[in-house]
């Protein structure tokens, strides 16, 4: 175990009226929120999968199954913090992460700096190591029709000995 490793994560959630919308650990003002077993933070879930994948430690469903009452309504920042601990336990450190949220509405630009700050704090990184971007699919597909939200994340990790 040495050198650098890269992982990719992807997650998607259905949107429904009257539910809270949390993305990147930040509460978003919107009429719809994610239908999910946990708090439905699609960005945190994609990021967990990217980090776990980079370390070849499985995926979020393996470690935090949606069939377990223990994770019902779980705060995804807590799940992300546990993934960071798991990486450390296996001798890895996070180099940087790059994330993209795919959602037609609302506009997420006003929330992105807060997302970066929250994610950086939870992962023990500098804000300059955390990229969060948002895009639409120009009204195409399930995100374009505002039926759901998706997120991609890429993470680079390395053996803690490299630092």
JOHU-V608071 format. One record per pair of residues at least 4 apart in sequence whose ideal C-beta (glycine too) atoms are under 7 Angstrom apart, sorted by sequence separation. I is the first residue (numbers start at 1). J is the second residue. D is the distance in whole Angstrom. If there is no record, write none. Layout:
i: {I	I}
j: {J	J}
d: {D	D}
This chain:
i: {22	36	41	42	43	44	45	46	47	48	49	50	51	58	60	61	74	76	77	78	79	80	81	82	83	84	85	86	88	108	111	112	113	114	115	116	117	118	119	125	137	140	158	22	23	35	52	58	61	66	74	87	103	120	125	139	142	143	22	34	52	53	65	120	137	138	142	143	20	21	33	52	64	87	101	120	137	143	34	52	136	21	120	49	117	120	21	49	116	119	21	48	19	20	21	17	19	116	17	19	45	64	16	19	25	116	15	16	22	115	15	22	23	15	16	22	23	24	25	23	24	112	13	14	13	112	13	109	108	13	13	37	57	94	12	11	45	48	52	94	103	44	48	51	55	99	104	38	44	47	57	96	97	98	99	100	101	102	103	11	37	39	97	99	11	37	38	39	41	44	48	55	100	102	104	10	38	39	44	51	9	39	55	9	11	38	9	10	84	104	9	84	103	104	9	38	77	81	102	105	8	80	104	7	51	80	7	9	7	8	77	7	103	7	50	102	6	101	102	5	102	5	47	101	100	25	47	99	100	46	99	99	43	97	98	97	43	97	96	94	95	95	94	95	93	92	93	92	92	93	91	92	91	87	93	30	23	28	28	26	26	26	1	25	4	24	23	26	25	24	25	24	25	54	55	50	54	50	51	46	50	46	47	51	42	46	24	42	43	47	42	34	15	15	14	15	14	15	13	12	13	12	11	10	9	8	6	7	6	4	5	4	3	3	2	1	2}
j: {26	40	45	46	47	48	49	50	51	52	53	54	55	62	64	65	78	80	81	82	83	84	85	86	87	88	89	90	92	112	115	116	117	118	119	120	121	122	123	129	141	144	162	27	28	40	57	63	66	71	79	92	108	125	130	144	147	148	28	40	58	59	71	126	143	144	148	149	27	28	40	59	71	94	108	127	144	150	42	60	144	30	129	59	127	130	32	60	127	130	33	60	32	33	34	31	33	130	32	34	60	79	32	35	41	132	32	33	39	132	33	40	41	34	35	41	42	43	44	43	44	132	34	35	35	134	36	134	134	40	42	66	86	123	42	42	76	79	83	125	134	76	80	83	87	131	136	71	77	80	90	129	130	131	132	133	134	135	136	45	71	73	131	133	46	72	73	74	76	79	83	90	135	137	139	46	74	75	80	87	46	76	92	47	49	76	48	49	123	143	49	124	143	144	50	79	118	122	143	146	50	122	146	50	94	123	51	53	52	53	122	53	149	54	97	149	54	149	150	54	151	55	97	151	151	77	99	151	152	99	152	153	99	153	154	154	101	155	156	155	156	157	157	158	157	157	158	158	159	160	159	160	160	157	163	106	101	106	111	111	114	115	91	115	95	115	115	118	118	118	119	119	122	155	157	153	157	154	155	151	155	152	153	157	149	153	132	150	151	155	151	149	146	147	147	148	148	149	148	148	149	150	151	152	153	154	154	155	156	156	157	158	158	159	159	159	161}
d: {7	3	6	6	6	6	7	6	6	6	6	6	7	4	6	6	6	6	6	7	7	7	7	6	7	7	6	7	7	6	6	6	6	6	6	6	6	6	6	4	5	4	4	6	6	7	5	7	7	7	6	4	7	5	6	4	4	6	7	3	6	7	7	6	5	6	5	6	7	4	7	6	5	7	6	5	4	6	6	7	7	5	7	5	6	5	7	5	5	5	4	5	7	5	6	6	3	5	6	6	6	5	6	7	7	5	4	7	5	5	7	7	6	6	5	5	6	4	7	5	7	5	4	5	6	7	5	7	4	5	5	4	6	6	7	5	6	6	6	6	7	4	6	5	6	6	5	6	6	6	7	4	6	4	5	5	5	6	7	4	6	7	7	7	4	6	6	7	4	7	5	6	6	6	6	6	4	6	5	6	4	5	5	6	7	6	7	7	5	6	3	7	6	5	3	7	7	5	5	6	6	5	5	4	7	7	6	6	7	6	5	3	4	3	7	7	6	7	4	5	7	7	6	5	7	5	6	6	5	7	7	4	6	6	5	7	6	5	5	7	4	6	5	6	7	5	6	7	7	5	6	6	5	6	5	5	6	7	6	5	5	5	6	7	7	3	7	6	4	6	6	6	7	5	6	4	5	6	5	4	4	6	4	7	5	4	6	7	4	7	4	7	7	6	7	5	5	6	6	6	6	4	5	5	4	5	7	5	5	6	5	5	7	6	5	5	7}
